[in-house]
């Protein structure tokens, strides 16, 4: 999953993910915490790349990792 504001960094990150052969799930920066939880359940991502400004928005929906 990929969450950043629209910027040059967004574009670089997006194409960098594609170059690795991974599937990108770009998220709208206007989403709120509960939406992230739903999308995470649906997409089941291995990695979540986000801008630091989104940590407070995403953190309430964070699940603990089980290993």
Secondary structure, DSSP 4 states (H G I P E B T S, - for coil): -EE--SSHHHHHHHHHHHHTTPPP-B--TT--HHHHHHHHHHH--S--EE-GGGHHHHHTT------
